[in-house]
């Protein structure tokens, strides 16, 4: 993972998000993904994997 540079609309550097902060954020997202869902979207349920779809995808 690399640091992320955030710019404003005029092209000036606004902030730099460090690798440590990004790693922390991704760990939090794995632990509780509902915190990062956009409003109006429902979380996708973790269901069984469709074996037919897997076979079709693996043969392609």
N, CA, C and O atoms as a Tripos MOL2 file, in Angstrom:
@<TRIPOS>MOLECULE
protein
  240   239    60     0     0
PROTEIN
NO_CHARGES

@<TRIPOS>ATOM
      1 N           0.8500   -1.1750    0.0000 N.3       1 UNK1
      2 CA          0.0000    0.0000    0.0000 C.3       1 UNK1
      3 C           0.9010    1.2450    0.0000 C.2       1 UNK1
      4 O           1.9860    1.2330    0.5810 O.2       1 UNK1
      5 N           0.4460    2.2980   -0.6460 N.am      2 UNK2
      6 CA          1.2080    3.5410   -0.7210 C.3       2 UNK2
      7 C           0.4170    4.6660   -0.0710 C.2       2 UNK2
      8 O          -0.8030    4.5820    0.0680 O.2       2 UNK2
      9 N           1.1230    5.7200    0.3280 N.am      3 UNK3
     10 CA          0.4260    6.8740    0.8940 C.3       3 UNK3
     11 C          -0.4610    7.5220   -0.1680 C.2       3 UNK3
     12 O          -0.1860    7.4320   -1.3650 O.2       3 UNK3
     13 N          -1.5260    8.1750    0.2910 N.am      4 UNK4
     14 CA         -2.4840    8.8010   -0.6140 C.3       4 UNK4
     15 C          -2.4200   10.3100   -0.4360 C.2       4 UNK4
     16 O          -2.4790   10.8150    0.6850 O.2       4 UNK4
     17 N          -2.2990   11.0250   -1.5470 N.am      5 UNK5
     18 CA         -2.2880   12.4830   -1.5100 C.3       5 UNK5
     19 C          -3.6600   12.9850   -1.9200 C.2       5 UNK5
     20 O          -4.1950   12.5750   -2.9500 O.2       5 UNK5
     21 N          -4.2320   13.8770   -1.1120 N.am      6 UNK6
     22 CA         -5.5660   14.4170   -1.3700 C.3       6 UNK6
     23 C          -5.4090   15.8770   -1.7750 C.2       6 UNK6
     24 O          -4.7790   16.6670   -1.0720 O.2       6 UNK6
     25 N          -5.9960   16.2230   -2.9240 N.am      7 UNK7
     26 CA         -5.9120   17.5830   -3.4480 C.3       7 UNK7
     27 C          -7.2900   18.2330   -3.4340 C.2       7 UNK7
     28 O          -8.3050   17.5460   -3.5520 O.2       7 UNK7
     29 N          -7.3280   19.5710   -3.2880 N.am      8 UNK8
     30 CA         -8.6050   20.2790   -3.3760 C.3       8 UNK8
     31 C          -8.9050   20.5830   -4.8410 C.2       8 UNK8
     32 O          -8.1290   20.2280   -5.7280 O.2       8 UNK8
     33 N         -10.0310   21.2390   -5.0870 N.am      9 UNK9
     34 CA        -10.4690   21.4840   -6.4630 C.3       9 UNK9
     35 C          -9.5170   22.3810   -7.2500 C.2       9 UNK9
     36 O          -9.4930   22.3200   -8.4790 O.2       9 UNK9
     37 N          -8.7360   23.2080   -6.5680 N.am     10 UNK10
     38 CA         -7.7990   24.0840   -7.2750 C.3      10 UNK10
     39 C          -6.4360   23.4260   -7.4920 C.2      10 UNK10
     40 O          -5.5380   24.0350   -8.0730 O.2      10 UNK10
     41 N          -6.2800   22.1840   -7.0260 N.am     11 UNK11
     42 CA         -5.0400   21.4610   -7.2680 C.3      11 UNK11
     43 C          -4.0060   21.5820   -6.1740 C.2      11 UNK11
     44 O          -2.8910   21.0820   -6.3190 O.2      11 UNK11
     45 N          -4.3550   22.2380   -5.0770 N.am     12 UNK12
     46 CA         -3.4190   22.3600   -3.9670 C.3      12 UNK12
     47 C          -3.4850   21.1190   -3.0860 C.2      12 UNK12
     48 O          -4.5550   20.5510   -2.8700 O.2      12 UNK12
     49 N          -2.3260   20.7080   -2.5810 N.am     13 UNK13
     50 CA         -2.2650   19.5460   -1.7080 C.3      13 UNK13
     51 C          -2.9860   19.8520   -0.4110 C.2      13 UNK13
     52 O          -2.6470   20.8030    0.2930 O.2      13 UNK13
     53 N          -3.9790   19.0430   -0.1010 N.am     14 UNK14
     54 CA         -4.7870   19.2560    1.0930 C.3      14 UNK14
     55 C          -4.2460   18.4510    2.2680 C.2      14 UNK14
     56 O          -4.0690   18.9880    3.3620 O.2      14 UNK14
     57 N          -3.9790   17.1480    2.0420 N.am     15 UNK15
     58 CA         -3.3980   16.3110    3.0880 C.3      15 UNK15
     59 C          -2.8130   15.0520    2.4690 C.2      15 UNK15
     60 O          -3.0920   14.7120    1.3190 O.2      15 UNK15
     61 N          -2.0020   14.3730    3.2560 N.am     16 UNK16
     62 CA         -1.4180   13.1030    2.8550 C.3      16 UNK16
     63 C          -1.8460   12.0700    3.8870 C.2      16 UNK16
     64 O          -1.6270   12.2470    5.0860 O.2      16 UNK16
     65 N          -2.4580   10.9900    3.4100 N.am     17 UNK17
     66 CA         -2.8780    9.9160    4.3010 C.3      17 UNK17
     67 C          -1.7670    8.8720    4.3010 C.2      17 UNK17
     68 O          -1.4280    8.3110    3.2590 O.2      17 UNK17
     69 N          -1.2040    8.6180    5.4810 N.am     18 UNK18
     70 CA         -0.0620    7.7170    5.5930 C.3      18 UNK18
     71 C          -0.4690    6.2580    5.4240 C.2      18 UNK18
     72 O          -1.6450    5.9070    5.5230 O.2      18 UNK18
     73 N           0.5230    5.4220    5.1690 N.am     19 UNK19
     74 CA          0.2950    3.9890    5.0240 C.3      19 UNK19
     75 C          -0.2490    3.4210    6.3300 C.2      19 UNK19
     76 O          -1.1170    2.5480    6.3200 O.2      19 UNK19
     77 N           0.2600    3.9160    7.4480 N.am     20 UNK20
     78 CA         -0.1960    3.4440    8.7590 C.3      20 UNK20
     79 C          -1.6830    3.7470    8.9500 C.2      20 UNK20
     80 O          -2.4270    2.8960    9.4360 O.2      20 UNK20
     81 N          -2.1210    4.9460    8.5740 N.am     21 UNK21
     82 CA         -3.5290    5.3270    8.7040 C.3      21 UNK21
     83 C          -4.4040    4.5000    7.7660 C.2      21 UNK21
     84 O          -5.5140    4.1140    8.1340 O.2      21 UNK21
     85 N          -3.9150    4.2270    6.5610 N.am     22 UNK22
     86 CA         -4.6730    3.4160    5.6060 C.3      22 UNK22
     87 C          -4.8130    1.9730    6.0930 C.2      22 UNK22
     88 O          -5.8670    1.3570    5.9370 O.2      22 UNK22
     89 N          -3.7500    1.4460    6.6800 N.am     23 UNK23
     90 CA         -3.7940    0.0880    7.2200 C.3      23 UNK23
     91 C          -4.7780    0.0060    8.3670 C.2      23 UNK23
     92 O          -5.5480   -0.9490    8.4690 O.2      23 UNK23
     93 N          -4.7520    1.0120    9.2350 N.am     24 UNK24
     94 CA         -5.6810    1.0560   10.3650 C.3      24 UNK24
     95 C          -7.1220    1.1320    9.8600 C.2      24 UNK24
     96 O          -8.0030    0.4500   10.3830 O.2      24 UNK24
     97 N          -7.3550    1.9560    8.8520 N.am     25 UNK25
     98 CA         -8.6920    2.1190    8.2800 C.3      25 UNK25
     99 C          -9.1800    0.8160    7.6400 C.2      25 UNK25
    100 O         -10.3450    0.4490    7.7970 O.2      25 UNK25
    101 N          -8.3080    0.1240    6.9300 N.am     26 UNK26
    102 CA         -8.7170   -1.1350    6.2970 C.3      26 UNK26
    103 C          -9.0050   -2.2100    7.3380 C.2      26 UNK26
    104 O          -9.9200   -3.0140    7.1550 O.2      26 UNK26
    105 N          -8.2400   -2.2360    8.4280 N.am     27 UNK27
    106 CA         -8.5100   -3.1870    9.5080 C.3      27 UNK27
    107 C          -9.8610   -2.9060   10.1470 C.2      27 UNK27
    108 O         -10.6020   -3.8370   10.4620 O.2      27 UNK27
    109 N         -10.1900   -1.6330   10.3440 N.am     28 UNK28
    110 CA        -11.4920   -1.2670   10.9040 C.3      28 UNK28
    111 C         -12.6100   -1.6700    9.9550 C.2      28 UNK28
    112 O         -13.6670   -2.1150   10.4010 O.2      28 UNK28
    113 N         -12.3950   -1.5220    8.6670 N.am     29 UNK29
    114 CA        -13.4220   -1.8680    7.6820 C.3      29 UNK29
    115 C         -13.6680   -3.3730    7.6610 C.2      29 UNK29
    116 O         -14.8010   -3.8140    7.4710 O.2      29 UNK29
    117 N         -12.6230   -4.1530    7.8530 N.am     30 UNK30
    118 CA        -12.7840   -5.6060    7.9000 C.3      30 UNK30
    119 C         -13.5730   -6.0080    9.1430 C.2      30 UNK30
    120 O         -14.4230   -6.8960    9.0830 O.2      30 UNK30
    121 N         -13.2900   -5.3540   10.2680 N.am     31 UNK31
    122 CA        -13.9670   -5.6840   11.5200 C.3      31 UNK31
    123 C         -15.4290   -5.2730   11.5100 C.2      31 UNK31
    124 O         -16.2800   -6.0220   11.9900 O.2      31 UNK31
    125 N         -15.7360   -4.1030   10.9750 N.am     32 UNK32
    126 CA        -17.1270   -3.6280   10.9520 C.3      32 UNK32
    127 C         -17.4020   -2.8780    9.6440 C.2      32 UNK32
    128 O         -17.3310   -1.6500    9.6090 O.2      32 UNK32
    129 N         -17.7120   -3.6020    8.5820 N.am     33 UNK33
    130 CA        -17.9270   -2.9770    7.2720 C.3      33 UNK33
    131 C         -19.1490   -2.0670    7.2280 C.2      33 UNK33
    132 O         -19.2490   -1.2200    6.3410 O.2      33 UNK33
    133 N         -20.0730   -2.2240    8.1590 N.am     34 UNK34
    134 CA        -21.2780   -1.3890    8.1430 C.3      34 UNK34
    135 C         -20.9510    0.0850    8.3850 C.2      34 UNK34
    136 O         -21.7290    0.9550    7.9940 O.2      34 UNK34
    137 N         -19.8240    0.3770    9.0170 N.am     35 UNK35
    138 CA        -19.4300    1.7710    9.2420 C.3      35 UNK35
    139 C         -19.0900    2.4770    7.9330 C.2      35 UNK35
    140 O         -19.1570    3.7040    7.8520 O.2      35 UNK35
    141 N         -18.7260    1.7060    6.9110 N.am     36 UNK36
    142 CA        -18.2690    2.2910    5.6590 C.3      36 UNK36
    143 C         -19.2880    2.1740    4.5320 C.2      36 UNK36
    144 O         -19.0050    2.5770    3.4040 O.2      36 UNK36
    145 N         -20.4770    1.6240    4.8200 N.am     37 UNK37
    146 CA        -21.5200    1.5380    3.7980 C.3      37 UNK37
    147 C         -22.0760    2.9190    3.5110 C.2      37 UNK37
    148 O         -22.2690    3.7200    4.4260 O.2      37 UNK37
    149 N         -22.3330    3.1950    2.2490 N.am     38 UNK38
    150 CA        -22.9380    4.4670    1.8820 C.3      38 UNK38
    151 C         -24.4070    4.4390    2.2480 C.2      38 UNK38
    152 O         -25.0420    3.3860    2.2100 O.2      38 UNK38
    153 N         -24.9440    5.5850    2.6000 N.am     39 UNK39
    154 CA        -26.3490    5.6680    2.9750 C.3      39 UNK39
    155 C         -27.2160    5.2650    1.7930 C.2      39 UNK39
    156 O         -26.9230    5.6060    0.6470 O.2      39 UNK39
    157 N         -28.2840    4.5350    2.0850 N.am     40 UNK40
    158 CA        -29.2000    4.1040    1.0470 C.3      40 UNK40
    159 C         -28.8340    2.7790    0.4100 C.2      40 UNK40
    160 O         -29.5940    2.2510   -0.4010 O.2      40 UNK40
    161 N         -27.6810    2.2360    0.7640 N.am     41 UNK41
    162 CA        -27.2790    0.9420    0.2180 C.3      41 UNK41
    163 C         -27.3690   -0.1020    1.3160 C.2      41 UNK41
    164 O         -27.0040    0.1440    2.4660 O.2      41 UNK41
    165 N         -27.8520   -1.2480    0.9430 N.am     42 UNK42
    166 CA        -27.9160   -2.3510    1.8910 C.3      42 UNK42
    167 C         -26.6560   -3.1880    1.7480 C.2      42 UNK42
    168 O         -26.1170   -3.3430    0.6520 O.2      42 UNK42
    169 N         -26.1970   -3.7210    2.8660 N.am     43 UNK43
    170 CA        -25.0190   -4.5760    2.8310 C.3      43 UNK43
    171 C         -25.3720   -5.8820    2.1360 C.2      43 UNK43
    172 O         -26.4640   -6.4190    2.3220 O.2      43 UNK43
    173 N         -24.4580   -6.3790    1.3480 N.am     44 UNK44
    174 CA        -24.6910   -7.6440    0.6620 C.3      44 UNK44
    175 C         -24.5160   -8.7770    1.6710 C.2      44 UNK44
    176 O         -23.5090   -8.8280    2.3780 O.2      44 UNK44
    177 N         -25.4750   -9.6720    1.7410 N.am     45 UNK45
    178 CA        -25.3460  -10.7880    2.6810 C.3      45 UNK45
    179 C         -24.2660  -11.7590    2.2190 C.2      45 UNK45
    180 O         -24.0780  -11.9770    1.0220 O.2      45 UNK45
    181 N         -23.5760  -12.3250    3.1680 N.am     46 UNK46
    182 CA        -22.5600  -13.3170    2.8610 C.3      46 UNK46
    183 C         -23.2610  -14.6620    2.7280 C.2      46 UNK46
    184 O         -23.5810  -15.2950    3.7340 O.2      46 UNK46
    185 N         -23.4970  -15.0950    1.5260 N.am     47 UNK47
    186 CA        -24.2380  -16.3240    1.2830 C.3      47 UNK47
    187 C         -23.3290  -17.4390    0.8170 C.2      47 UNK47
    188 O         -22.1070  -17.2980    0.7570 O.2      47 UNK47
    189 N         -23.9590  -18.5480    0.4910 N.am     48 UNK48
    190 CA        -23.2140  -19.6800   -0.0340 C.3      48 UNK48
    191 C         -22.7270  -19.3480   -1.4380 C.2      48 UNK48
    192 O         -23.3780  -18.6150   -2.1830 O.2      48 UNK48
    193 N         -21.5880  -19.8940   -1.7760 N.am     49 UNK49
    194 CA        -21.0300  -19.6930   -3.1060 C.3      49 UNK49
    195 C         -21.7470  -20.6280   -4.0670 C.2      49 UNK49
    196 O         -21.9030  -21.8170   -3.7910 O.2      49 UNK49
    197 N         -22.1740  -20.0930   -5.1760 N.am     50 UNK50
    198 CA        -22.8550  -20.8820   -6.1910 C.3      50 UNK50
    199 C         -21.8150  -21.7150   -6.9420 C.2      50 UNK50
    200 O         -20.9810  -21.1730   -7.6670 O.2      50 UNK50
    201 N         -21.8710  -23.0320   -6.7600 N.am     51 UNK51
    202 CA        -20.8690  -23.9120   -7.3520 C.3      51 UNK51
    203 C         -20.9160  -23.8980   -8.8770 C.2      51 UNK51
    204 O         -19.8740  -24.0040   -9.5230 O.2      51 UNK51
    205 N         -22.0980  -23.7690   -9.4610 N.am     52 UNK52
    206 CA        -22.2080  -23.7220  -10.9170 C.3      52 UNK52
    207 C         -21.5010  -22.4900  -11.4660 C.2      52 UNK52
    208 O         -20.8080  -22.5690  -12.4800 O.2      52 UNK52
    209 N         -21.6740  -21.3600  -10.8020 N.am     53 UNK53
    210 CA        -21.0190  -20.1270  -11.2450 C.3      53 UNK53
    211 C         -19.5060  -20.2630  -11.1390 C.2      53 UNK53
    212 O         -18.7740  -19.7670  -11.9960 O.2      53 UNK53
    213 N         -19.0360  -20.9330  -10.0890 N.am     54 UNK54
    214 CA        -17.5980  -21.1390   -9.9350 C.3      54 UNK54
    215 C         -17.0430  -22.0070  -11.0620 C.2      54 UNK54
    216 O         -15.9770  -21.7160  -11.6050 O.2      54 UNK54
    217 N         -17.7620  -23.0660  -11.4120 N.am     55 UNK55
    218 CA        -17.3010  -23.9510  -12.4800 C.3      55 UNK55
    219 C         -17.2620  -23.2160  -13.8100 C.2      55 UNK55
    220 O         -16.3250  -23.3870  -14.5910 O.2      55 UNK55
    221 N         -18.2740  -22.4000  -14.0690 N.am     56 UNK56
    222 CA        -18.3240  -21.6360  -15.3140 C.3      56 UNK56
    223 C         -17.1830  -20.6260  -15.3600 C.2      56 UNK56
    224 O         -16.5360  -20.4630  -16.3940 O.2      56 UNK56
    225 N         -16.9360  -19.9450  -14.2340 N.am     57 UNK57
    226 CA        -15.8800  -18.9360  -14.1830 C.3      57 UNK57
    227 C         -14.5030  -19.5750  -14.3250 C.2      57 UNK57
    228 O         -13.6170  -19.0020  -14.9590 O.2      57 UNK57
    229 N         -14.3190  -20.7490  -13.7450 N.am     58 UNK58
    230 CA        -13.0040  -21.3850  -13.7960 C.3      58 UNK58
    231 C         -12.6970  -21.9760  -15.1710 C.2      58 UNK58
    232 O         -11.5280  -22.1330  -15.5250 O.2      58 UNK58
    233 N         -13.7290  -22.3050  -15.9490 N.am     59 UNK59
    234 CA        -13.4960  -22.8540  -17.2850 C.3      59 UNK59
    235 C         -13.2890  -21.7760  -18.3330 C.2      59 UNK59
    236 O         -12.8380  -22.0720  -19.4400 O.2      59 UNK59
    237 N         -13.6100  -20.5350  -18.0060 N.am     60 UNK60
    238 CA        -13.4840  -19.4390  -18.9810 C.3      60 UNK60
    239 C         -12.0530  -19.0310  -19.1760 C.2      60 UNK60
    240 O         -11.7710  -18.1250  -19.9600 O.2      60 UNK60
@<TRIPOS>BOND
     1     1     2 1
     2     2     3 1
     3     3     4 2
     4     3     5 am
     5     5     6 1
     6     6     7 1
     7     7     8 2
     8     7     9 am
     9     9    10 1
    10    10    11 1
    11    11    12 2
    12    11    13 am
    13    13    14 1
    14    14    15 1
    15    15    16 2
    16    15    17 am
    17    17    18 1
    18    18    19 1
    19    19    20 2
    20    19    21 am
    21    21    22 1
    22    22    23 1
    23    23    24 2
    24    23    25 am
    25    25    26 1
    26    26    27 1
    27    27    28 2
    28    27    29 am
    29    29    30 1
    30    30    31 1
    31    31    32 2
    32    31    33 am
    33    33    34 1
    34    34    35 1
    35    35    36 2
    36    35    37 am
    37    37    38 1
    38    38    39 1
    39    39    40 2
    40    39    41 am
    41    41    42 1
    42    42    43 1
    43    43    44 2
    44    43    45 am
    45    45    46 1
    46    46    47 1
    47    47    48 2
    48    47    49 am
    49    49    50 1
    50    50    51 1
    51    51    52 2
    52    51    53 am
    53    53    54 1
    54    54    55 1
    55    55    56 2
    56    55    57 am
    57    57    58 1
    58    58    59 1
    59    59    60 2
    60    59    61 am
    61    61    62 1
    62    62    63 1
    63    63    64 2
    64    63    65 am
    65    65    66 1
    66    66    67 1
    67    67    68 2
    68    67    69 am
    69    69    70 1
    70    70    71 1
    71    71    72 2
    72    71    73 am
    73    73    74 1
    74    74    75 1
    75    75    76 2
    76    75    77 am
    77    77    78 1
    78    78    79 1
    79    79    80 2
    80    79    81 am
    81    81    82 1
    82    82    83 1
    83    83    84 2
    84    83    85 am
    85    85    86 1
    86    86    87 1
    87    87    88 2
    88    87    89 am
    89    89    90 1
    90    90    91 1
    91    91    92 2
    92    91    93 am
    93    93    94 1
    94    94    95 1
    95    95    96 2
    96    95    97 am
    97    97    98 1
    98    98    99 1
    99    99   100 2
   100    99   101 am
   101   101   102 1
   102   102   103 1
   103   103   104 2
   104   103   105 am
   105   105   106 1
   106   106   107 1
   107   107   108 2
   108   107   109 am
   109   109   110 1
   110   110   111 1
   111   111   112 2
   112   111   113 am
   113   113   114 1
   114   114   115 1
   115   115   116 2
   116   115   117 am
   117   117   118 1
   118   118   119 1
   119   119   120 2
   120   119   121 am
   121   121   122 1
   122   122   123 1
   123   123   124 2
   124   123   125 am
   125   125   126 1
   126   126   127 1
   127   127   128 2
   128   127   129 am
   129   129   130 1
   130   130   131 1
   131   131   132 2
   132   131   133 am
   133   133   134 1
   134   134   135 1
   135   135   136 2
   136   135   137 am
   137   137   138 1
   138   138   139 1
   139   139   140 2
   140   139   141 am
   141   141   142 1
   142   142   143 1
   143   143   144 2
   144   143   145 am
   145   145   146 1
   146   146   147 1
   147   147   148 2
   148   147   149 am
   149   149   150 1
   150   150   151 1
   151   151   152 2
   152   151   153 am
   153   153   154 1
   154   154   155 1
   155   155   156 2
   156   155   157 am
   157   157   158 1
   158   158   159 1
   159   159   160 2
   160   159   161 am
   161   161   162 1
   162   162   163 1
   163   163   164 2
   164   163   165 am
   165   165   166 1
   166   166   167 1
   167   167   168 2
   168   167   169 am
   169   169   170 1
   170   170   171 1
   171   171   172 2
   172   171   173 am
   173   173   174 1
   174   174   175 1
   175   175   176 2
   176   175   177 am
   177   177   178 1
   178   178   179 1
   179   179   180 2
   180   179   181 am
   181   181   182 1
   182   182   183 1
   183   183   184 2
   184   183   185 am
   185   185   186 1
   186   186   187 1
   187   187   188 2
   188   187   189 am
   189   189   190 1
   190   190   191 1
   191   191   192 2
   192   191   193 am
   193   193   194 1
   194   194   195 1
   195   195   196 2
   196   195   197 am
   197   197   198 1
   198   198   199 1
   199   199   200 2
   200   199   201 am
   201   201   202 1
   202   202   203 1
   203   203   204 2
   204   203   205 am
   205   205   206 1
   206   206   207 1
   207   207   208 2
   208   207   209 am
   209   209   210 1
   210   210   211 1
   211   211   212 2
   212   211   213 am
   213   213   214 1
   214   214   215 1
   215   215   216 2
   216   215   217 am
   217   217   218 1
   218   218   219 1
   219   219   220 2
   220   219   221 am
   221   221   222 1
   222   222   223 1
   223   223   224 2
   224   223   225 am
   225   225   226 1
   226   226   227 1
   227   227   228 2
   228   227   229 am
   229   229   230 1
   230   230   231 1
   231   231   232 2
   232   231   233 am
   233   233   234 1
   234   234   235 1
   235   235   236 2
   236   235   237 am
   237   237   238 1
   238   238   239 1
   239   239   240 2
@<TRIPOS>SUBSTRUCTURE
     1 UNK1         2 RESIDUE 1 A UNK
     2 UNK2         6 RESIDUE 1 A UNK
     3 UNK3        10 RESIDUE 1 A UNK
     4 UNK4        14 RESIDUE 1 A UNK
     5 UNK5        18 RESIDUE 1 A UNK
     6 UNK6        22 RESIDUE 1 A UNK
     7 UNK7        26 RESIDUE 1 A UNK
     8 UNK8        30 RESIDUE 1 A UNK
     9 UNK9        34 RESIDUE 1 A UNK
    10 UNK10       38 RESIDUE 1 A UNK
    11 UNK11       42 RESIDUE 1 A UNK
    12 UNK12       46 RESIDUE 1 A UNK
    13 UNK13       50 RESIDUE 1 A UNK
    14 UNK14       54 RESIDUE 1 A UNK
    15 UNK15       58 RESIDUE 1 A UNK
    16 UNK16       62 RESIDUE 1 A UNK
    17 UNK17       66 RESIDUE 1 A UNK
    18 UNK18       70 RESIDUE 1 A UNK
    19 UNK19       74 RESIDUE 1 A UNK
    20 UNK20       78 RESIDUE 1 A UNK
    21 UNK21       82 RESIDUE 1 A UNK
    22 UNK22       86 RESIDUE 1 A UNK
    23 UNK23       90 RESIDUE 1 A UNK
    24 UNK24       94 RESIDUE 1 A UNK
    25 UNK25       98 RESIDUE 1 A UNK
    26 UNK26      102 RESIDUE 1 A UNK
    27 UNK27      106 RESIDUE 1 A UNK
    28 UNK28      110 RESIDUE 1 A UNK
    29 UNK29      114 RESIDUE 1 A UNK
    30 UNK30      118 RESIDUE 1 A UNK
    31 UNK31      122 RESIDUE 1 A UNK
    32 UNK32      126 RESIDUE 1 A UNK
    33 UNK33      130 RESIDUE 1 A UNK
    34 UNK34      134 RESIDUE 1 A UNK
    35 UNK35      138 RESIDUE 1 A UNK
    36 UNK36      142 RESIDUE 1 A UNK
    37 UNK37      146 RESIDUE 1 A UNK
    38 UNK38      150 RESIDUE 1 A UNK
    39 UNK39      154 RESIDUE 1 A UNK
    40 UNK40      158 RESIDUE 1 A UNK
    41 UNK41      162 RESIDUE 1 A UNK
    42 UNK42      166 RESIDUE 1 A UNK
    43 UNK43      170 RESIDUE 1 A UNK
    44 UNK44      174 RESIDUE 1 A UNK
    45 UNK45      178 RESIDUE 1 A UNK
    46 UNK46      182 RESIDUE 1 A UNK
    47 UNK47      186 RESIDUE 1 A UNK
    48 UNK48      190 RESIDUE 1 A UNK
    49 UNK49      194 RESIDUE 1 A UNK
    50 UNK50      198 RESIDUE 1 A UNK
    51 UNK51      202 RESIDUE 1 A UNK
    52 UNK52      206 RESIDUE 1 A UNK
    53 UNK53      210 RESIDUE 1 A UNK
    54 UNK54      214 RESIDUE 1 A UNK
    55 UNK55      218 RESIDUE 1 A UNK
    56 UNK56      222 RESIDUE 1 A UNK
    57 UNK57      226 RESIDUE 1 A UNK
    58 UNK58      230 RESIDUE 1 A UNK
    59 UNK59      234 RESIDUE 1 A UNK
    60 UNK60      238 RESIDUE 1 A UNK
